[in-house]
């Protein structure tokens, strides 16, 4: 058994002090390591960089401990119990690491608990201590880590079955509000940490419906309880799944105020985030690939099916809002149009396949640079599009007898519920089996190849009109027109941002006017046709121009003034708009209703 103690260092200064006690250390010297990454975030994070001090002792006194590599230490042979004490710098407010100040504390086990080599299967006891002082008298603990002996505020002793179990329980400590509800007889709750003005009744009701819709699809739940840990900020968005909880960040405007009627786009987005992380209970945390299941988190664990775990989940997160009845059909279609638009505006989809995007997530998707749109495609966004098309194709080919729902249920029954990893291409094999005929062409073209799937044709078969159009302006992300029709067809082919009162080119898209003229990322646009360009004013110039028109651009590059001459291109048709077909017959409407029910 391994015993850990974690407490805010005194005085409170963004430091957690952690003690790891090993009753039976290795007689040749004990190796300890901190993970390099956290499941659900496919990038090496090097959590060990936050260890600012470490020492060891045994029953006789100090024990030498040396660092072997960036995340591993070795303590010399100990007499009796080996105790390792170290401090963790905790000042990362993301959902991935650890954070501590006078307002709250948060940590994921991957960033604070050393792994004891050779004893990964040993039970782990954890003592969570409160910060000292009256200022912290209202602090409580929120976690699903099983408690063995805690006080009324949740501070005290907890137990995990083994190290892998231990690091899958995020912990929040501080003052927070609880929103509680029940789904299928299982208690669920959300801990809201931070200033907010939320209609908690509305929030609980909507979350209950979403979770119930997902449990209904899978035929039950593997849970004894579930917890959404939610940090509320002025601005923020993100989430990370765990086995029976999730860590979320949202903006205050994302939460529903009292008296809210129809869901706002911001609240819709937050519910989608909750839906996404909850769906991961099945798809990722239990239906999972061998590379992740076997990893000790010390190095990358690449695999080619990541699109199916994140992309399929991204498809279902919005669909479940519709099935739960918390959004209207058109809101679902509008969000789907935004996802489609994001993919169609990425030239990299013709260079990198979905399978390659999955495998290269460690080195490309999470390490994007100014050329990213030209070189890569998101396994989230295109994965969701491919999942949509696969679902619709299965429903059409089987006359409604088989769907992606059936694929997910089969994956759950054969793999997730038995804790048996899904072999590479195992998802494709199940699709082929349930379809009754090989779907090799589908996967070859849209997963392992770089073709665009037939979105418009498939949606039309479900009574949905899918139209590709040019964007109406820089703020048009897709959906219902983005405002009025485009006043100009002129295209420059850049992505810009305003930085300290300057208009900076961040990305130059392949095959467009800016690339042909030799513009490059980092150039500062200062004038167009010798007229000064104010930050944010590029849209105005484009709206008054026409494709084929010549422009003289004055730019600063490394503080040198350059002039570039270019011929404006024509706006590409890269923006999707989806609407319910006004003339959809009974058959199409019935097919659509079966999909959405």
C-alpha positions in Angstrom: 0.0 0.0 0.0 1.2 3.5 -0.9 0.3 6.4 1.3 0.1 10.0 0.0 -0.5 13.2 1.8 -1.2 16.5 0.0 -1.7 19.9 1.6 -1.3 23.5 0.7 2.2 24.7 1.7 2.3 27.3 4.4 2.2 30.2 3.9 -0.1 29.7 0.9 2.1 30.5 -2.2 1.0 28.4 -5.2 2.7 25.3 -3.7 1.3 21.9 -2.8 3.4 19.8 -0.4 3.1 16.1 -1.2 4.4 13.2 0.9 4.6 9.7 -0.5 5.2 6.9 2.0 6.3 3.5 0.8 6.2 0.8 3.4 8.1 -1.8 1.4 10.5 0.0 -1.0 12.6 -1.9 -3.5 15.7 -3.2 -1.7 17.9 -2.0 -4.6 16.7 1.5 -4.4 13.2 2.9 -5.3 12.4 4.6 -8.6 9.6 7.1 -8.7 8.3 9.1 -11.7 5.6 11.6 -12.5 3.6 11.1 -15.7 4.5 13.1 -18.8 0.9 13.4 -20.1 -2.7 13.0 -19.0 -5.2 10.7 -20.7 -7.6 12.8 -22.8 -4.9 15.4 -23.7 -2.6 14.0 -26.4 0.5 16.1 -25.8 3.5 15.5 -23.5 3.0 18.1 -20.8 6.1 17.3 -18.7 4.3 17.7 -15.3 7.6 17.0 -13.5 8.8 20.5 -14.4 6.6 21.8 -11.6 8.4 19.9 -8.9 10.5 22.6 -7.2 12.1 20.5 -4.4 12.3 16.9 -3.5 13.9 15.0 -0.6 13.7 11.5 0.9 14.2 9.9 4.3 13.8 6.5 6.0 13.6 5.3 9.6 17.2 6.4 10.2 17.1 9.8 8.5 17.9 11.4 5.1 18.1 9.1 2.1 19.9 10.2 -1.1 17.6 10.8 -4.1 18.9 11.6 -7.6 17.2 12.6 -10.8 17.5 10.1 -13.6 15.7 12.0 -16.4 13.3 14.8 -16.7 10.5 13.0 -14.8 12.2 10.1 -12.9 14.0 9.9 -9.5 15.8 7.1 -7.7 16.0 7.0 -3.9 18.9 4.9 -2.4 18.0 1.7 -0.5 16.0 2.6 2.6 15.7 1.1 6.1 12.1 0.6 6.8 9.6 3.0 5.4 10.7 5.3 2.6 9.2 8.8 2.7 9.5 11.1 -0.2 8.5 14.8 0.3 8.3 17.2 -2.6 6.7 20.5 -3.5 4.6 21.1 -6.6 4.3 24.6 -8.1 0.6 25.0 -8.8 -0.4 27.9 -11.0 -2.0 26.5 -14.0 -5.8 27.2 -14.2 -6.4 24.8 -17.0 -8.2 21.5 -16.5 -5.0 19.5 -16.9 -2.6 20.3 -14.1 -2.8 22.0 -10.6 -3.7 25.4 -9.2 -3.6 26.9 -5.8 -4.3 30.4 -4.4 -6.3 32.0 -1.6 -9.5 31.4 -3.5 -9.3 27.7 -4.6 -7.2 24.7 -5.0 -7.4 22.1 -7.8 -5.3 19.2 -9.0 -5.2 16.2 -11.3 -3.4 13.2 -9.9 -1.0 13.0 -12.9 0.5 16.3 -11.9 1.0 15.7 -8.1 1.3 12.0 -7.3 4.6 10.2 -8.0 4.3 6.7 -9.5 6.2 4.1 -7.4 7.9 1.8 -9.9 6.9 -1.9 -9.3 4.0 -1.0 -7.1 1.6 0.4 -9.6 -1.1 -2.1 -8.6 -0.9 -1.4 -4.9 -3.8 0.3 -3.2 -3.3 4.0 -2.6 -4.4 6.0 0.5 -4.6 9.7 0.2 -4.9 12.3 3.0 -6.1 15.7 1.7 -5.5 18.4 4.2 -7.1 21.9 4.3 -5.1 25.1 4.4 -4.7 26.5 7.9 -6.5 29.7 9.1 -9.9 31.1 9.6 -10.0 32.5 6.0 -10.3 28.9 4.8 -13.0 27.7 7.2 -15.6 27.5 4.4 -13.4 25.5 2.0 -14.8 22.1 1.0 -13.6 19.3 -1.1 -15.3 18.1 -4.3 -14.1 14.8 -5.8 -15.4 11.3 -6.6 -12.3 9.7 -5.1 -13.7 7.2 -2.6 -13.6 8.5 0.9 -12.7 6.4 3.9 -12.6 8.9 6.7 -13.4 12.6 6.0 -14.9 15.5 8.0 -18.0 17.4 7.1 -16.1 19.5 4.6 -14.6 16.5 2.8 -11.0 16.9 4.1 -9.5 13.6 5.3 -8.6 10.2 4.0 -9.5 8.7 0.6 -8.6 5.4 -1.1 -7.9 4.3 -4.7 -7.6 0.8 -6.0 -4.2 1.4 -7.7 -2.1 4.1 -9.2 -4.1 4.2 -12.5 -7.3 4.6 -10.5 -5.7 7.3 -8.3 -4.8 9.7 -11.1 -8.3 9.6 -12.6 -9.9 11.6 -9.8 -9.5 15.4 -10.1 -10.0 17.3 -6.8 -11.4 20.7 -6.3 -11.1 22.5 -2.9 -12.5 25.9 -2.0 -15.9 27.5 -1.8 -18.4 26.4 -4.4 -22.1 25.8 -5.1 -23.5 22.3 -5.7 -26.1 21.6 -8.3 -27.5 18.1 -7.7 -29.8 15.8 -9.7 -30.3 12.1 -10.3 -30.2 10.0 -13.5 -31.3 6.4 -13.6 -31.1 6.2 -9.8 -27.5 7.5 -9.9 -26.6 10.7 -8.1 -25.1 13.4 -10.3 -23.8 16.9 -9.3 -22.0 19.9 -10.5 -19.7 22.0 -8.3 -19.6 25.6 -9.5 -16.5 27.4 -8.3 -16.3 31.2 -9.0 -18.6 34.1 -9.1 -21.8 33.4 -11.1 -25.5 34.1 -11.3 -27.0 30.9 -12.4 -30.5 29.4 -12.6 -29.4 26.2 -11.0 -32.8 24.6 -11.4 -32.7 25.1 -15.2 -29.1 23.9 -15.3 -29.9 20.7 -13.3 -33.0 20.0 -15.4 -31.1 20.3 -18.7 -28.1 18.3 -17.5 -30.4 15.6 -16.3 -32.1 15.3 -19.7 -28.7 15.2 -21.5 -27.3 12.5 -19.3 -30.5 10.5 -19.4 -30.5 10.6 -23.3 -26.9 9.2 -23.3 -27.7 6.5 -20.8 -30.7 5.5 -22.8 -28.6 5.1 -25.9 -26.1 2.9 -24.2 -28.7 1.0 -22.2 -27.6 2.1 -18.7 -24.6 3.6 -16.9 -21.4 2.1 -15.5 -21.5 4.7 -12.7 -22.2 4.9 -9.0 -22.1 8.7 -9.1 -20.9 11.5 -11.4 -19.4 14.9 -10.8 -18.9 17.9 -13.1 -16.2 20.1 -11.6 -16.7 23.6 -13.1 -14.6 26.7 -12.8 -16.5 29.8 -13.7 -14.4 32.7 -15.1 -14.8 35.9 -17.0 -13.5 34.2 -20.0 -12.7 30.5 -20.4 -13.7 27.3 -22.1 -12.5 23.7 -21.9 -13.0 20.3 -20.5 -11.2 17.0 -19.6 -12.9 13.7 -19.1 -12.3 11.3 -16.2 -13.8 7.9 -15.4 -16.7 9.2 -13.3 -16.2 13.0 -13.4 -15.0 15.8 -15.6 -13.1 19.1 -15.1 -14.6 22.0 -16.9 -14.0 25.7 -17.4 -16.6 28.1 -18.6 -17.4 31.8 -18.9 -20.0 33.4 -16.7 -22.1 34.3 -19.8 -22.2 30.5 -20.6 -24.4 29.8 -17.7 -28.2 30.3 -17.7 -29.4 33.3 -15.7 -32.8 33.2 -14.0 -35.7 33.6 -16.4 -33.8 32.4 -19.5 -36.1 31.2 -22.1 -34.6 29.7 -25.3 -31.0 28.6 -24.8 -28.5 31.3 -25.9 -25.6 30.3 -28.1 -23.3 30.6 -25.1 -25.5 28.3 -22.9 -25.9 25.9 -25.9 -22.1 25.8 -26.1 -21.7 25.0 -22.4 -24.3 22.2 -22.6 -22.4 20.8 -25.6 -19.2 20.8 -23.5 -20.9 18.9 -20.7 -22.5 16.5 -23.1 -19.1 15.9 -24.8 -17.3 15.1 -21.5 -20.2 12.9 -20.3 -20.2 10.9 -23.5 -16.5 10.1 -22.8 -17.7 7.9 -19.9 -18.2 5.3 -22.5 -16.2 6.4 -25.5 -12.6 7.0 -24.4 -12.6 6.1 -20.7 -14.0 2.6 -21.2 -14.2 2.0 -25.0 -10.5 2.7 -25.5 -7.5 1.8 -27.7 -4.7 -0.5 -26.6 -2.1 2.3 -26.9 -3.8 4.2 -24.1 -4.7 1.2 -22.0 -1.2 -0.1 -21.9 0.6 3.3 -21.5 2.4 4.2 -18.3 2.1 7.9 -19.4 5.8 8.3 -19.6 5.9 8.8 -23.4 3.6 9.3 -26.3 1.0 6.7 -27.1 0.0 7.4 -30.8 -2.8 5.5 -32.5 -4.7 6.0 -35.8 -8.3 5.7 -34.4 -8.2 8.9 -32.3 -10.7 10.4 -34.7 -13.3 7.8 -33.7 -12.9 8.6 -30.0 -12.9 12.4 -30.2 -14.7 12.9 -33.5 -17.6 10.5 -32.8 -17.9 12.1 -29.4 -18.0 15.5 -31.0 -20.8 14.4 -33.3 -22.9 13.0 -30.5 -22.3 15.9 -28.0 -24.7 18.1 -30.1 -27.0 15.3 -31.2 -27.6 14.4 -27.6 -28.7 18.0 -26.9 -31.3 17.6 -29.6 -32.4 14.2 -28.5 -32.7 15.5 -24.9 -35.0 18.3 -26.1 -32.8 21.1 -24.7 -32.2 22.7 -28.1 -34.4 23.0 -31.2 -33.6 21.2 -34.5 -32.5 24.4 -36.2 -30.0 25.1 -33.4 -28.6 21.6 -34.0 -28.3 22.2 -37.7 -26.7 25.6 -37.2 -24.0 24.2 -34.9 -23.4 21.3 -37.4 -23.0 23.9 -40.2 -20.3 25.7 -38.1 -18.4 22.4 -37.8 -18.7 21.7 -41.5 -17.5 25.2 -42.3 -14.5 24.8 -40.0 -13.5 21.7 -42.0 -14.1 23.2 -45.4 -12.0 26.2 -44.5 -9.0 24.1 -43.8 -6.9 23.4 -46.9 -4.9 20.9 -44.8 -7.7 18.4 -45.2 -6.4 17.6 -48.6 -2.9 16.9 -47.3 -3.5 15.0 -44.0 -5.9 12.1 -43.7 -8.1 11.7 -40.6 -6.0 8.6 -39.6 -2.8 10.6 -40.0 -4.3 13.5 -38.0 -5.0 11.0 -35.2 -1.5 9.5 -35.2 0.2 12.9 -35.4 -1.9 14.6 -32.7 1.2 14.6 -30.4 3.4 16.5 -32.8 1.1 18.5 -35.0 -2.5 19.1 -33.7 -1.3 20.2 -30.3 1.7 22.0 -31.6 0.2 24.1 -34.3 2.1 26.9 -36.0 1.2 29.5 -38.7 1.1 26.8 -41.4 -1.3 24.6 -39.6 -4.4 25.2 -41.7 -2.4 24.3 -44.8 -0.9 21.1 -43.4 -3.3 19.4 -40.9 -7.0 18.7 -40.2 -8.7 18.5 -36.9 -9.6 15.0 -35.8 -12.3 16.6 -33.7 -14.1 18.5 -36.5 -13.5 16.3 -39.5 -14.0 13.3 -37.2 -17.4 14.6 -36.3 -18.2 15.2 -40.0 -17.2 11.6 -40.9 -19.2 10.3 -38.0 -22.2 12.2 -39.2 -21.8 10.8 -42.7 -21.2 7.2 -41.4 -24.3 7.4 -39.3 -26.5 8.6 -42.2 -25.0 6.1 -44.7 -25.6 3.2 -42.3 -29.2 4.3 -41.8 -29.8 4.6 -45.5 -28.1 1.4 -46.6 -30.0 -0.6 -43.9 -33.4 1.1 -44.3 -33.1 2.3 -40.8 -32.2 -1.0 -39.2 -28.5 -0.1 -38.4 -27.0 3.2 -37.2 -23.9 4.5 -35.5 -25.8 4.1 -32.3 -25.7 0.3 -32.9 -21.9 0.5 -33.5 -21.4 2.3 -30.2 -23.6 -0.1 -28.3 -21.7 -3.0 -29.8 -18.3 -1.4 -28.8 -19.6 -0.9 -25.3 -20.9 -4.5 -25.0 -17.9 -6.2 -26.4 -15.1 -4.0 -25.2 -16.0 -1.1 -22.8 -18.1 -3.1 -20.4 -15.5 -5.8 -20.2 -12.5 -3.5 -20.0 -11.0 -5.0 -23.2 -9.3 -2.4 -25.4 -10.5 -2.1 -29.0 -7.9 -3.2 -31.5 -6.7 -0.9 -34.2 -9.3 -0.9 -37.0 -11.7 -2.7 -34.6 -14.3 0.1 -35.0 -14.1 -0.4 -38.8 -14.6 -4.1 -38.4 -17.7 -3.7 -36.3 -19.2 -1.2 -38.8 -18.6 -3.8 -41.6 -20.1 -6.5 -39.6 -23.3 -4.6 -38.6 -23.7 -3.2 -42.1 -23.8 -6.7 -43.5 -21.4 -5.6 -46.3 -17.9 -4.2 -46.4 -17.6 -0.4 -45.9 -14.0 -0.4 -47.0 -14.6 2.2 -49.6 -16.0 4.6 -47.0 -13.0 4.3 -44.7 -10.5 4.3 -47.5 -11.8 7.5 -49.0 -12.8 9.6 -45.9 -10.6 8.2 -43.0 -7.4 6.9 -44.6 -7.8 9.2 -47.7 -8.4 12.9 -48.0 -11.7 13.1 -49.9 -14.5 15.3 -48.7 -17.5 13.1 -47.7 -20.8 13.6 -49.6 -22.4 15.7 -46.9 -25.1 17.5 -49.0 -26.3 14.3 -50.7 -26.6 12.4 -47.4 -28.4 15.2 -45.6 -30.8 15.6 -48.5 -31.9 12.0 -47.9 -33.0 13.1 -44.5 -35.0 16.2 -45.6 -32.2 18.7 -44.9 -31.1 21.3 -47.5 -27.3 21.7 -47.2 -25.9 24.7 -49.2 -22.3 25.8 -49.7 -21.8 29.5 -50.1 -19.1 32.1 -49.8 -18.6 33.7 -46.4 -20.3 37.1 -45.9 -17.5 38.6 -43.7 -14.8 37.8 -41.3 -17.3 37.1 -38.5 -19.3 34.6 -40.6 -18.5 31.2 -39.1 -21.2 29.3 -41.0 -24.9 28.7 -40.4 -27.9 30.8 -41.4 -26.4 33.3 -43.8 -24.0 35.0 -41.3 -26.1 38.1 -42.0 -26.9 39.6 -45.4 -25.5 38.1 -48.6 -21.9 38.9 -49.3 -21.5 42.3 -50.8 -18.3 41.4 -52.5 -16.7 38.2 -54.0 -13.1 39.4 -53.3 -10.8 37.2 -51.3 -7.3 37.9 -49.9 -6.6 34.5 -48.4 -5.2 35.5 -45.0 -6.1 35.2 -41.3 -5.2 38.3 -39.3 -5.4 39.4 -35.7 -5.2 42.8 -34.0 -2.1 43.1 -31.7 -1.3 46.3 -29.9 -3.1 48.4 -32.4 -1.6 46.6 -35.4 -3.2 44.3 -38.1 -0.9 41.3 -38.2 -1.1 38.4 -40.7 -1.2 35.2 -38.7 -1.7 32.7 -41.5 -1.4 32.7 -45.3 -3.7 30.1 -46.9 -2.3 28.0 -49.7 -3.4 28.7 -53.3 -4.9 32.2 -52.5 -4.0 35.7 -53.5 -1.8 36.6 -50.5 0.4 33.5 -51.0 0.9 34.3 -54.7 2.0 37.9 -53.8 4.6 36.7 -51.3 2.9 37.8 -48.1 3.9 35.8 -45.1 2.9 35.3 -41.4 4.1 38.1 -39.2 3.7 40.8 -41.8 1.9 43.9 -40.5 -0.6 45.3 -42.9 -0.4 49.1 -42.8 -2.0 50.4 -46.0 -4.1 49.2 -49.0 -3.8 51.2 -52.2 -2.0 53.9 -50.1 -4.9 54.2 -47.8 -4.2 53.6 -44.1 -5.6 50.3 -42.7 -6.9 50.6 -39.2 -6.9 47.4 -37.1 -10.1 45.5 -37.8 -10.7 47.4 -41.1 -9.7 44.7 -43.5 -13.3 43.5 -43.9 -14.3 47.0 -45.0 -11.7 47.1 -47.8 -12.7 43.6 -49.0 -16.4 44.4 -49.0 -15.8 47.3 -51.4 -13.6 45.3 -53.8 -14.2 42.7 -56.5 -12.4 39.5 -57.5 -9.7 40.3 -60.2 -9.0 43.7 -58.8 -5.4 44.7 -58.3 -4.2 45.9 -54.8 -1.1 47.6 -53.7 -0.3 46.5 -50.1 2.1 48.3 -47.8 3.4 46.0 -45.1 6.1 46.1 -42.4 8.3 43.0 -42.2 11.0 43.1 -39.5 10.5 46.9 -39.4 11.1 47.3 -43.1 8.4 48.8 -45.3 7.6 46.6 -48.3 5.1 47.0 -51.1 3.3 44.0 -52.5 1.1 44.0 -55.6 -1.6 41.3 -55.9 -4.7 40.3 -57.8 -7.6 39.6 -55.5 -9.1 36.1 -55.9 -12.7 35.0 -55.7 -14.1 33.9 -52.4 -14.3 30.1 -52.2 -17.5 28.3 -51.4 -16.4 27.1 -48.0 -19.3 28.1 -45.7 -22.2 25.7 -45.0 -25.8 26.6 -44.3 -28.3 23.9 -43.2 -32.1 24.2 -43.1 -35.0 21.9 -42.8 -36.3 21.1 -46.2 -39.7 22.8 -46.8 -40.8 20.1 -49.2 -39.5 17.0 -47.4 -42.1 14.2 -47.8 -43.4 11.9 -45.1 -40.7 9.3 -45.8 -37.8 11.8 -45.4 -39.4 13.3 -42.3 -39.8 9.8 -40.7 -36.2 9.0 -41.5 -35.0 12.3 -40.0 -37.2 11.8 -36.9 -35.7 8.3 -36.3 -32.2 9.8 -36.5 -33.0 12.6 -34.0 -35.1 10.5 -31.6 
